[in-house]
Amino acid sequence: MKTLDFMGQRKIAILFSVILLAVSIGSLATKQLNWGLDFTGGTLVEVNYSETADLNAVRGTLETEGFAGAIVVSFGTDRDVLIRLPKGYSDQQGAQLLDTLQQAYEGTVELRRIEFVGPQVGDELREQGGLAMLLALGLVMIYIAFRFQFKFAVGAVVALIHDVLVVLGFFSVTGMEFDLTVLAALLAVIGYSLNDTIVVSDRIRENFRKLRKVDPVEVINISLSETLGRTLVTSLTTMLVLVALALFGGEMINAFAIALLVGVFIGTYSSIYVAANALLLMGVNKEDLMIPVKEGAEQEEIIP
């Protein structure tokens, strides 16, 4: 099998990652995230029209009747409409919205559901979501430190933080709404990226113990080349499913699918370059991965 020189491009990869992180952190610091209803609080109203709904007409009606800031999107079919009212509207006003729509429409407007999320609940969700991600990263670091070695744990967590920040930066730059489905996708990205990183780390550990006279850069190149086929097949098949979900899955899971698409792509990249680069920067070598010999163990005498 041909060994690809992945680490020969590690300086370019570091520069690329630094640019991605700088853009992401800069956008998060200035523009922040477009928090969804789950985090900011507000009212969600789902209605069904007897015929195809004209979204522009619905937006115009709501704007005229004083429902400023309402977000109107198609939901499922062209007759189902999802309306999101920002914080400041009560659930009673959500019921009034139905009357407004009915008066402006000649057919029938059926109410499917009204959900009200208070601002306090939204703040709690935002705090608990952040704690969930930090807890996941901490547990990952502890597991890999026990399973492999501390340098591998640091490399894996650096890669995971890199992936999470890039996905968050993508949503900040694009202005897409960040809701609970996107948070769930972020946690899924952590699991996906970790799985890739562990497969690569396991092969690196095996090759360090097997290839005693090969330098660390070459060992990592060999390991990445050996796992490349598996990594690409897994990533491509996952991305095909996510593309289908993003295109045909409807409004409710569109952001979830896009978050996973970005996460799977950047997670595959980070498993190859970020985690492995971190190992080289920390000076990983075969001594770090040698199986320790128990004290007092005696070698068996070889009788000719």
Backbone as numpy.savetxt, mean C-alpha at the origin, in Angstrom:
# Nx Ny Nz CAx CAy CAz Cx Cy Cz
22.36 -20.87 -15.30 21.52 -19.68 -15.30 22.40 -18.43 -15.30
22.00 -17.45 -16.12 22.78 -16.22 -16.22 22.55 -15.35 -14.99
23.63 -14.83 -14.43 23.54 -13.95 -13.27 23.48 -12.51 -13.73
22.42 -11.81 -13.36 22.24 -10.42 -13.74 22.92 -9.51 -12.71
23.48 -8.42 -13.21 24.21 -7.50 -12.34 23.26 -6.46 -11.75
22.41 -6.89 -10.83 21.46 -5.98 -10.20 22.18 -4.91 -9.39
23.15 -5.31 -8.61 23.83 -4.38 -7.71 24.75 -3.42 -8.45
25.02 -3.70 -9.73 25.79 -2.76 -10.52 25.04 -1.45 -10.73
23.72 -1.51 -10.60 22.88 -0.31 -10.77 22.38 0.22 -9.42
23.02 -0.18 -8.33 22.48 0.19 -7.03 22.56 1.68 -6.75
23.55 2.38 -7.28 23.63 3.83 -7.06 22.49 4.55 -7.76
22.15 4.09 -8.96 21.00 4.67 -9.68 19.72 4.39 -8.90
19.60 3.16 -8.36 18.41 2.79 -7.59 18.28 3.64 -6.33
19.41 3.90 -5.67 19.38 4.75 -4.47 18.91 6.15 -4.83
19.41 6.69 -5.93 19.00 8.02 -6.37 17.51 8.05 -6.70
17.04 7.01 -7.38 15.62 6.92 -7.73 14.75 6.88 -6.48
15.16 6.08 -5.51 14.40 5.97 -4.26 14.41 7.28 -3.49
15.56 7.95 -3.46 15.65 9.24 -2.75 14.71 10.25 -3.38
14.64 10.28 -4.72 13.74 11.20 -5.41 12.28 10.89 -5.08
11.94 9.58 -5.14 10.57 9.17 -4.82 10.18 9.58 -3.39
11.09 9.32 -2.45 10.81 9.64 -1.05 10.73 11.15 -0.83
11.60 11.91 -1.50 11.58 13.36 -1.34 10.27 13.95 -1.86
9.82 13.46 -3.01 8.54 13.94 -3.57 7.38 13.55 -2.66
7.41 12.31 -2.18 6.32 11.82 -1.32 6.25 12.58 -0.01
7.39 12.70 0.68 7.41 13.39 1.97 7.09 14.87 1.80
7.60 15.47 0.73 7.31 16.88 0.47 5.83 17.12 0.24
5.20 16.24 -0.54 3.77 16.38 -0.81 2.94 16.14 0.45
3.34 15.12 1.24 2.62 14.84 2.49 2.74 15.99 3.48
3.89 16.67 3.47 4.12 17.77 4.41 3.37 19.04 4.01
3.21 19.26 2.71 2.58 20.50 2.24 1.12 20.30 1.84
0.89 19.32 0.98 -0.46 19.09 0.46 -1.28 18.15 1.33
-0.59 17.25 2.02 -1.20 16.24 2.87 -2.09 15.30 2.05
-2.88 14.48 2.75 -3.75 13.52 2.08 -5.15 14.08 1.96
-5.83 13.61 0.92 -7.24 13.97 0.75 -8.07 12.95 1.54
-8.24 13.24 2.85 -8.89 12.28 3.73 -10.33 12.04 3.30
-10.72 10.78 3.32 -12.08 10.41 2.96 -13.04 10.60 4.11
-14.29 10.29 3.83 -15.35 10.46 4.81 -15.11 9.65 6.08
-14.46 8.49 5.93 -14.20 7.62 7.09 -13.35 8.32 8.14
-12.47 9.24 7.69 -11.52 9.88 8.60 -11.94 11.30 8.99
-12.63 12.01 8.10 -12.98 13.40 8.38 -14.34 13.55 9.04
-15.20 12.55 8.88 -16.57 12.65 9.34 -17.44 13.26 8.25
-18.72 12.96 8.26 -19.62 13.48 7.24 -20.77 12.52 7.03
-21.48 12.71 5.93 -22.66 11.90 5.63 -22.53 11.27 4.26
-22.86 10.00 4.17 -22.83 9.25 2.92 -24.26 8.85 2.57
-24.70 9.21 1.37 -26.06 8.91 0.92 -25.99 8.14 -0.40
-26.64 6.98 -0.45 -26.71 6.20 -1.68 -28.15 6.19 -2.17
-28.37 6.61 -3.42 -29.72 6.66 -4.00 -29.74 5.91 -5.31
-30.93 5.48 -5.70 -31.14 4.77 -6.95 -32.18 5.51 -7.78
-31.82 5.84 -9.03 -32.73 6.52 -9.95 -33.46 5.49 -10.81
-34.68 5.81 -11.18 -35.46 4.88 -12.00 -34.91 4.77 -13.42
-34.17 5.80 -13.86 -33.50 5.78 -15.16 -32.07 6.26 -14.97
-31.32 6.29 -16.07 -29.92 6.71 -15.99 -29.78 8.09 -15.35
-28.93 8.19 -14.36 -28.76 9.44 -13.62 -27.76 10.35 -14.33
-28.10 11.63 -14.42 -27.21 12.64 -14.98 -26.41 13.23 -13.81
-25.16 12.81 -13.67 -24.36 13.24 -12.53 -24.15 14.74 -12.49
-23.97 15.36 -13.67 -23.77 16.81 -13.70 -25.01 17.54 -13.21
-26.18 17.03 -13.61 -27.43 17.64 -13.16 -27.60 17.48 -11.65
-27.23 16.32 -11.12 -27.32 16.08 -9.68 -26.41 17.03 -8.94
-25.17 17.20 -9.44 -24.24 18.13 -8.79 -24.78 19.56 -8.81
-25.33 19.96 -9.95 -25.88 21.31 -10.07 -27.05 21.55 -9.12
-27.92 20.54 -8.99 -29.06 20.65 -8.08 -28.59 20.81 -6.64
-27.64 20.00 -6.24 -27.15 20.05 -4.85 -26.44 21.37 -4.57
-25.68 21.87 -5.53 -24.97 23.14 -5.36 -25.97 24.28 -5.22
-27.03 24.25 -6.04 -28.05 25.30 -6.01 -28.81 25.30 -4.69
-29.07 24.10 -4.16 -29.87 23.97 -2.94 -29.05 24.08 -1.66
-27.79 24.44 -1.79 -27.00 24.72 -0.60 -26.16 23.59 -0.06
-26.06 22.49 -0.81 -25.22 21.36 -0.36 -23.82 21.52 -0.97
-23.11 22.54 -0.50 -21.78 22.84 -1.05 -20.78 21.77 -0.65
-19.89 21.43 -1.58 -18.84 20.46 -1.30 -19.25 19.02 -1.44
-20.49 18.78 -1.92 -20.96 17.40 -2.09 -20.20 16.73 -3.23
-19.78 15.48 -2.99 -19.09 14.69 -4.01 -20.08 13.68 -4.56
-20.31 13.71 -5.88 -21.30 12.85 -6.53 -20.58 11.92 -7.50
-20.74 10.62 -7.31 -20.09 9.63 -8.19 -21.09 8.53 -8.52
-20.84 7.89 -9.66 -21.63 6.72 -10.03 -21.20 5.55 -9.17
-22.16 4.71 -8.82 -21.87 3.63 -7.88 -22.51 2.34 -8.40
-21.68 1.48 -8.99 -22.21 0.22 -9.52 -22.78 0.39 -10.90
-24.07 0.71 -11.03 -24.72 0.90 -12.32 -24.86 2.39 -12.61
-25.35 2.71 -13.82 -25.52 4.13 -14.18 -26.75 4.74 -13.52
-27.52 3.94 -12.78 -28.68 4.47 -12.06 -28.42 4.64 -10.57
-27.32 4.09 -10.10 -26.96 4.21 -8.68 -25.98 5.35 -8.49
-26.28 6.19 -7.52 -25.45 7.38 -7.27 -25.05 7.41 -5.80
-23.78 7.70 -5.57 -23.25 7.82 -4.21 -22.90 9.29 -3.97
-23.45 9.85 -2.91 -23.24 11.27 -2.60 -22.56 11.36 -1.24
-21.45 12.07 -1.20 -20.70 12.25 0.04 -20.75 13.71 0.46
-21.29 13.94 1.62 -21.35 15.30 2.17 -20.25 15.46 3.20
-19.46 16.52 3.11 -18.34 16.69 4.05 -18.80 16.99 5.46
-17.83 17.05 6.36 -18.11 17.34 7.76 -18.85 18.66 7.89
-19.84 18.70 8.76 -20.66 19.89 8.93 -22.11 19.64 8.61
-22.37 18.55 7.87 -23.74 18.17 7.57 -24.18 17.07 8.54
-25.42 17.15 9.00 -25.95 16.15 9.92 -26.67 15.06 9.14
-27.02 13.96 9.83 -27.75 12.90 9.16 -29.17 13.35 8.79
-29.72 14.35 9.53 -31.03 14.89 9.16 -30.96 15.60 7.82
-29.86 16.33 7.59 -29.69 17.01 6.31 -29.50 16.01 5.18
-28.93 14.84 5.52 -28.83 13.79 4.51 -30.19 13.33 4.04
-31.15 13.27 4.96 -32.52 12.89 4.60 -33.17 14.00 3.76
-32.87 15.26 4.07 -33.40 16.37 3.29 -32.87 16.34 1.87
-31.66 15.85 1.72 -31.05 15.78 0.39 -31.90 14.92 -0.55
-32.48 13.84 -0.03 -33.31 12.96 -0.85 -34.52 13.73 -1.40
-35.15 14.54 -0.56 -36.30 15.33 -1.01 -35.89 16.30 -2.10
-34.72 16.88 -1.94 -34.22 17.82 -2.96 -34.04 17.14 -4.30
-33.44 15.96 -4.28 -33.22 15.22 -5.52 -34.54 14.78 -6.15
-35.49 14.37 -5.33 -36.77 13.90 -5.84 -37.54 15.03 -6.52
-37.49 16.23 -5.94 -38.19 17.36 -6.52 -37.60 17.79 -7.86
-36.29 17.56 -8.04 -35.62 17.97 -9.27 -35.65 16.90 -10.36
-36.25 15.75 -10.05 -36.23 14.62 -10.99 -37.66 14.15 -11.26
-37.96 13.89 -12.52 -39.32 13.52 -12.90 -39.65 12.07 -12.52
-38.65 11.22 -12.50 -38.87 9.82 -12.16 -38.85 9.60 -10.66
-38.41 8.38 -10.28 -38.39 8.00 -8.88 -36.95 7.94 -8.38
-36.73 8.52 -7.21 -35.43 8.44 -6.55 -35.61 7.64 -5.26
-34.95 6.50 -5.18 -35.09 5.62 -4.02 -33.86 5.71 -3.12
-34.09 5.88 -1.85 -32.99 5.93 -0.90 -32.54 4.52 -0.56
-31.25 4.26 -0.72 -30.70 2.94 -0.40 -30.08 2.91 1.00
-29.35 3.96 1.34 -28.74 4.00 2.68 -28.25 5.41 2.99
-28.20 5.70 4.28 -27.59 6.93 4.80 -26.65 6.53 5.92
-25.39 6.94 5.82 -24.41 6.66 6.88 -23.80 7.97 7.35
-23.77 8.15 8.66 -23.20 9.35 9.24 -21.99 8.97 10.09
-20.86 9.62 9.83 -19.64 9.39 10.60 -19.27 10.69 11.29
-19.24 10.66 12.60 -18.89 11.86 13.36 -17.41 12.16 13.28
-17.00 13.41 13.46 -15.57 13.78 13.39 -14.72 13.08 14.43
-15.30 12.80 15.62 -14.52 12.12 16.66 -14.19 10.70 16.22
-15.18 10.02 15.61 -14.93 8.67 15.10 -13.87 8.70 14.02
-13.94 9.72 13.14 -12.94 9.85 12.09 -11.54 10.02 12.63
-11.39 10.84 13.67 -10.07 11.05 14.30 -9.54 9.75 14.91
-10.44 8.99 15.54 -10.03 7.72 16.14 -9.58 6.73 15.08
-10.29 6.69 13.95 -9.91 5.79 12.87 -8.53 6.16 12.31
-8.29 7.46 12.17 -7.00 7.91 11.63 -5.87 7.53 12.57
-6.09 7.73 13.87 -5.06 7.39 14.86 -4.82 5.89 14.92
-5.90 5.11 14.95 -5.77 3.65 15.04 -5.17 3.07 13.77
-5.49 3.67 12.62 -4.90 3.20 11.37 -3.39 3.40 11.35
-2.94 4.57 11.83 -1.50 4.82 11.90 -0.81 3.88 12.87
-1.44 3.64 14.02 -0.87 2.70 15.00 -0.81 1.29 14.44
-1.81 0.91 13.66 -1.82 -0.44 13.06 -0.62 -0.63 12.13
-0.30 0.42 11.34 0.85 0.31 10.44 2.16 0.25 11.22
2.29 1.07 12.24 3.51 1.06 13.05 3.69 -0.28 13.76
2.59 -0.83 14.28 2.65 -2.13 14.94 3.06 -3.21 13.96
2.51 -3.17 12.75 2.86 -4.16 11.73 4.36 -4.09 11.41
4.89 -2.88 11.25 6.32 -2.72 10.95 7.19 -3.23 12.10
6.79 -2.93 13.33 7.55 -3.39 14.49 7.58 -4.90 14.61
6.43 -5.54 14.43 6.37 -7.01 14.50 7.18 -7.66 13.38
7.14 -7.04 12.20 7.94 -7.56 11.07 9.42 -7.53 11.42
9.87 -6.44 12.01 11.30 -6.31 12.35 11.70 -7.37 13.37
10.86 -7.59 14.38 11.17 -8.59 15.40 11.22 -9.98 14.79
10.25 -10.30 13.92 10.21 -11.63 13.31 11.46 -11.90 12.47
11.82 -10.95 11.61 12.96 -11.18 10.72 14.27 -11.21 11.50
14.36 -10.42 12.58 15.56 -10.45 13.40 15.77 -11.83 14.00
14.69 -12.49 14.42 14.79 -13.85 14.95 14.98 -14.87 13.84
14.27 -14.66 12.73 14.27 -15.65 11.64 15.57 -15.63 10.85
16.15 -14.45 10.65 17.37 -14.33 9.87 18.49 -13.72 10.71
18.56 -12.39 10.67 19.63 -11.68 11.37 19.24 -10.22 11.43
19.78 -9.48 12.39 19.30 -8.11 12.62 19.46 -7.23 11.38
20.56 -7.38 10.64 20.75 -6.57 9.44 19.64 -6.82 8.41
19.20 -8.07 8.31 18.11 -8.39 7.40 16.81 -7.73 7.87
16.61 -7.68 9.21 15.41 -7.04 9.76 15.40 -5.55 9.42
16.54 -4.90 9.58 16.63 -3.47 9.26 16.37 -3.25 7.77
16.97 -4.08 6.92 16.76 -3.96 5.47 15.30 -4.13 5.09
14.63 -5.12 5.69 13.22 -5.38 5.38 12.34 -4.22 5.82
12.58 -3.69 7.01 11.75 -2.59 7.52 12.01 -1.31 6.71
13.25 -1.07 6.32 13.55 0.08 5.46 12.78 -0.03 4.15
12.74 -1.24 3.58 12.01 -1.45 2.33 10.51 -1.22 2.54
9.96 -1.70 3.65 8.53 -1.54 3.92 8.16 -0.07 4.14
9.00 0.64 4.91 8.75 2.07 5.12 8.81 2.82 3.78
9.77 2.44 2.96 9.91 3.01 1.61 8.61 2.80 0.83
8.07 1.59 0.85 6.86 1.27 0.08 5.66 2.06 0.60
5.50 2.10 1.92 4.35 2.81 2.51 4.41 4.29 2.17
5.58 4.91 2.30 5.71 6.34 2.02 5.44 6.65 0.56
5.89 5.78 -0.34 5.67 6.01 -1.77 4.18 5.92 -2.10
3.49 4.92 -1.54 2.05 4.79 -1.80 1.30 6.00 -1.22
1.64 6.40 0.00 1.02 7.59 0.59 1.31 8.83 -0.25
2.55 8.95 -0.72 2.93 10.07 -1.56 2.15 10.09 -2.86
1.91 8.90 -3.44 1.13 8.81 -4.67 -0.27 9.38 -4.46
-0.91 9.02 -3.34 -2.26 9.51 -3.07 -2.24 11.00 -2.74
-1.18 11.48 -2.13 -1.07 12.91 -1.84 -0.88 13.72 -3.11
0.01 13.26 -3.98 0.29 13.99 -5.23 -0.92 14.00 -6.15
-1.59 12.85 -6.30 -2.72 12.75 -7.21 -4.00 13.34 -6.63
-4.06 13.48 -5.30 -5.26 14.02 -4.69 -6.40 13.02 -4.58
-6.11 11.75 -4.83 -7.15 10.72 -4.68 -7.57 10.60 -3.22
-8.84 10.24 -3.03 -9.37 10.15 -1.67 -8.75 8.98 -0.91
-8.35 9.25 0.32 -7.75 8.23 1.18 -8.78 7.81 2.20
-9.32 6.59 2.04 -10.34 6.10 2.97 -9.88 4.78 3.59
-10.80 4.10 4.26 -10.43 2.86 4.95 -10.01 1.76 3.99
-10.56 1.74 2.77 -10.15 0.71 1.81 -8.69 0.90 1.40
-8.25 2.15 1.30 -6.85 2.43 0.96 -5.94 2.04 2.12
-6.39 2.30 3.35 -5.62 1.88 4.51 -5.47 0.36 4.54
-6.56 -0.35 4.21 -6.49 -1.82 4.13 -5.50 -2.24 3.04
-5.50 -1.52 1.92 -4.56 -1.83 0.85 -3.12 -1.61 1.30
-2.88 -0.55 2.10 -1.53 -0.29 2.61 -1.03 -1.45 3.47
-1.90 -1.95 4.33 -1.51 -3.10 5.17 -1.26 -4.33 4.31
-2.05 -4.49 3.24 -1.83 -5.61 2.32 -0.50 -5.46 1.59
-0.14 -4.23 1.26 1.15 -3.96 0.59 2.30 -4.36 1.51
2.16 -4.06 2.81 3.20 -4.46 3.77 3.38 -5.97 3.74
2.27 -6.71 3.75 2.35 -8.17 3.72 2.94 -8.69 2.43
2.52 -8.10 1.30 3.03 -8.55 -0.01 4.52 -8.29 -0.14
4.93 -7.06 0.18 6.34 -6.69 0.06 7.20 -7.53 1.00
6.67 -7.78 2.21 7.42 -8.60 3.17 7.62 -10.01 2.65
6.59 -10.57 2.04 6.71 -11.92 1.49 7.82 -12.00 0.45
7.86 -11.02 -0.44 8.92 -10.97 -1.46 10.29 -10.83 -0.81
10.38 -9.95 0.18 11.66 -9.69 0.83 12.17 -10.92 1.56
11.27 -11.67 2.20 11.69 -12.87 2.93 12.19 -13.94 1.97
11.54 -14.10 0.82 12.01 -15.08 -0.17 13.43 -14.73 -0.63
13.64 -13.43 -0.93 14.97 -13.01 -1.37 15.99 -13.16 -0.24
15.62 -12.79 0.98 16.54 -12.88 2.12 16.93 -14.33 2.40
15.97 -15.23 2.27 16.26 -16.64 2.51 17.29 -17.17 1.51
17.14 -16.76 0.25 18.10 -17.21 -0.77 19.47 -16.58 -0.54
19.50 -15.31 -0.13 20.78 -14.66 0.16 21.49 -15.37 1.31
20.76 -15.72 2.35 21.36 -16.42 3.48 21.93 -17.77 3.04
21.17 -18.53 2.25 21.65 -19.83 1.78 22.92 -19.68 0.96
22.94 -18.70 0.06 24.09 -18.53 -0.83 25.33 -18.01 -0.08
25.13 -17.21 0.98 26.27 -16.77 1.78 26.93 -17.98 2.45
26.12 -18.93 2.90 26.68 -20.11 3.56 27.26 -21.10 2.56
26.73 -21.09 1.34 27.18 -22.07 0.34 28.36 -21.55 -0.47
28.33 -20.27 -0.85 29.37 -19.68 -1.70 30.36 -18.92 -0.81
31.27 -19.63 -0.18 32.15 -19.04 0.84 33.17 -18.05 0.26
33.61 -18.25 -0.98 34.69 -17.43 -1.53 34.19 -16.35 -2.48
32.89 -16.10 -2.45 32.29 -15.09 -3.35 31.99 -13.83 -2.54
32.27 -12.66 -3.13 32.04 -11.41 -2.39 30.54 -11.12 -2.25
30.16 -10.30 -1.25 28.74 -10.06 -0.96 27.94 -9.54 -2.16
28.54 -8.66 -2.97 27.80 -8.11 -4.11 27.42 -9.23 -5.08
28.35 -10.14 -5.34 28.07 -11.23 -6.27 27.06 -12.21 -5.67
27.16 -12.45 -4.37 26.20 -13.34 -3.71 24.78 -12.80 -3.86
24.63 -11.49 -3.65 23.30 -10.88 -3.76 22.82 -10.91 -5.21
23.71 -10.67 -6.17 23.33 -10.76 -7.58 22.84 -12.16 -7.94
23.56 -13.18 -7.47 23.18 -14.56 -7.74 21.81 -14.87 -7.11
21.63 -14.42 -5.89 20.37 -14.68 -5.17 19.18 -14.01 -5.86
19.37 -12.75 -6.26 18.29 -12.03 -6.94 17.98 -12.64 -8.30
19.00 -13.10 -8.99 18.78 -13.75 -10.29 18.02 -15.06 -10.13
18.31 -15.79 -9.08 17.64 -17.07 -8.84 16.16 -16.89 -8.47
15.84 -15.79 -7.82 14.45 -15.56 -7.40 13.67 -14.65 -8.35
14.34 -14.15 -9.40 13.71 -13.19 -10.30 12.47 -13.77 -10.98
12.57 -15.01 -11.47 11.45 -15.63 -12.17 10.22 -15.71 -11.29
10.41 -16.18 -10.07 9.29 -16.29 -9.14 8.71 -14.92 -8.81
9.58 -13.92 -8.62 9.13 -12.57 -8.28 8.29 -11.97 -9.41
8.77 -12.10 -10.65 8.06 -11.51 -11.78 6.72 -12.19 -12.03
6.70 -13.50 -11.96 5.44 -14.23 -12.19 4.40 -13.85 -11.15
4.81 -13.82 -9.88 3.89 -13.45 -8.81 3.38 -12.02 -8.98
4.28 -11.10 -9.28 3.89 -9.69 -9.41 2.98 -9.47 -10.61
3.33 -10.06 -11.74 2.54 -9.85 -12.96 1.14 -10.42 -12.84
1.01 -11.63 -12.29 -0.32 -12.22 -12.14 -1.16 -11.41 -11.16
-0.54 -10.93 -10.08 -1.26 -10.10 -9.12 -1.70 -8.79 -9.76
-0.83 -8.18 -10.55 -1.15 -6.90 -11.17 -2.25 -7.04 -12.22
-2.30 -8.17 -12.92 -3.38 -8.39 -13.90 -4.74 -8.38 -13.21
-4.82 -9.04 -12.07 -6.08 -9.06 -11.30 -6.43 -7.65 -10.83
-5.44 -6.92 -10.34 -5.68 -5.58 -9.81 -6.09 -4.60 -10.91
-5.52 -4.75 -12.11 -5.93 -3.91 -13.24 -7.40 -4.15 -13.57
-7.80 -5.42 -13.57 -9.21 -5.76 -13.82 -10.12 -5.15 -12.76
-9.70 -5.22 -11.50 -10.49 -4.63 -10.41 -10.58 -3.12 -10.55
-9.47 -2.49 -10.90 -9.46 -1.03 -11.03 -10.35 -0.56 -12.18
-10.40 -1.32 -13.26 -11.17 -0.92 -14.43 -12.65 -1.27 -14.32
-12.94 -2.44 -13.76 -14.31 -2.94 -13.79 -14.92 -3.18 -12.41
-14.17 -2.90 -11.35 -14.65 -3.23 -10.02 -15.60 -2.22 -9.42
-15.75 -1.06 -10.05 -16.65 -0.05 -9.52 -15.96 0.95 -8.61
-16.70 1.96 -8.23 -16.16 3.08 -7.47 -15.65 2.68 -6.09
-16.36 1.73 -5.45 -16.05 1.41 -4.07 -14.66 0.81 -3.87
-14.19 0.01 -4.84 -12.88 -0.63 -4.68 -11.83 -0.09 -5.65
-12.18 0.99 -6.35 -11.23 1.55 -7.31 -9.96 2.02 -6.62
-10.11 2.81 -5.54 -8.93 3.32 -4.83 -8.14 2.19 -4.20
-8.85 1.16 -3.70 -8.19 -0.01 -3.11 -7.32 -0.70 -4.15
-7.86 -0.91 -5.35 -7.11 -1.59 -6.41 -5.91 -0.76 -6.87
-6.09 0.55 -6.99 -4.99 1.41 -7.44 -3.88 1.44 -6.39
-4.27 1.52 -5.11 -3.27 1.51 -4.04 -2.46 0.22 -4.07
-3.13 -0.91 -4.29 -2.41 -2.18 -4.37 -1.55 -2.26 -5.62
-2.02 -1.72 -6.73 -1.22 -1.72 -7.96 0.09 -0.98 -7.74
0.00 0.22 -7.18 1.21 1.01 -6.90 2.08 0.27 -5.90
1.44 -0.31 -4.88 2.19 -1.01 -3.83 2.89 -2.25 -4.32
2.23 -3.04 -5.16 2.85 -4.26 -5.70 4.04 -3.89 -6.59
3.88 -2.87 -7.41 4.97 -2.45 -8.30 6.17 -1.97 -7.49
5.91 -1.07 -6.54 7.02 -0.51 -5.77 7.57 -1.55 -4.80
6.71 -2.48 -4.34 7.18 -3.54 -3.44 8.12 -4.51 -4.14
7.82 -4.82 -5.40 8.71 -5.68 -6.19 10.06 -5.00 -6.39
10.03 -3.71 -6.69 11.26 -2.94 -6.86 12.07 -2.91 -5.56
11.39 -2.65 -4.44 12.10 -2.52 -3.17 12.69 -3.84 -2.70
12.04 -4.97 -3.00 12.59 -6.27 -2.63 13.90 -6.54 -3.34
14.01 -6.03 -4.56 15.23 -6.25 -5.34 16.32 -5.25 -4.98
15.94 -3.98 -4.86 16.97 -2.95 -4.70 17.07 -2.34 -3.31
15.95 -2.00 -2.68 16.04 -1.29 -1.40 16.56 -2.19 -0.29
15.94 -3.37 -0.12 16.36 -4.28 0.96 17.79 -4.76 0.73
18.10 -5.16 -0.51 19.45 -5.65 -0.81 20.49 -4.53 -0.68
20.13 -3.32 -1.12 21.03 -2.18 -0.97 21.33 -1.89 0.50
20.29 -1.99 1.33 20.48 -1.75 2.75 21.45 -2.76 3.36
21.37 -4.02 2.91 22.29 -5.05 3.41 23.73 -4.70 3.07
23.96 -4.26 1.83 25.32 -3.91 1.42 25.82 -2.67 2.18
24.94 -1.69 2.38 25.34 -0.48 3.11 25.70 -0.79 4.56
25.06 -1.83 5.14 25.37 -2.23 6.52 26.53 -3.22 6.58
27.10 -3.59 5.40 28.28 -4.44 5.38 28.00 -5.89 5.72
26.89 -6.45 5.21 26.58 -7.85 5.48 27.67 -8.75 4.90
28.02 -9.81 5.62 29.01 -10.76 5.12 28.68 -12.15 5.64
29.48 -13.13 5.21 29.18 -14.52 5.57 29.29 -14.78 7.07
30.13 -13.99 7.77 30.26 -14.19 9.22 28.94 -13.89 9.95
28.14 -12.96 9.39 26.86 -12.63 10.01 25.88 -13.80 9.98
26.10 -14.71 9.02 25.12 -15.77 8.79 25.64 -17.16 9.10
26.84 -17.23 9.68 27.37 -18.54 10.04 26.56 -19.14 11.18
26.34 -20.44 11.13 25.62 -21.13 12.19 26.52 -21.19 13.42
26.08 -20.63 14.56 26.94 -20.60 15.75 27.22 -22.01 16.28
28.45 -22.20 16.75 28.84 -23.50 17.32 28.65 -23.44 18.82
28.02 -24.43 19.37 27.76 -24.46 20.81 29.06 -24.59 21.58
29.12 -23.88 22.71 30.33 -23.94 23.53 30.47 -25.34 24.15
31.69 -25.81 24.15 31.96 -27.13 24.74 31.74 -28.28 23.77
31.32 -27.96 22.55 31.10 -29.03 21.57 32.45 -29.57 21.13
32.56 -30.83 21.09 33.82 -31.45 20.68 33.66 -32.10 19.32
34.67 -31.95 18.54 34.64 -32.57 17.22 34.91 -34.06 17.37
34.20 -34.79 16.57 34.40 -36.23 16.59 35.78 -36.59 16.02
36.41 -37.50 16.66 37.74 -37.91 16.18 37.56 -38.85 15.02
38.27 -38.56 13.97 38.18 -39.40 12.76 39.23 -40.49 12.86
38.79 -41.74 12.92 39.70 -42.87 12.99 39.97 -43.38 11.60
41.21 -43.42 11.17 41.52 -43.90 9.82 41.22 -45.37 9.69
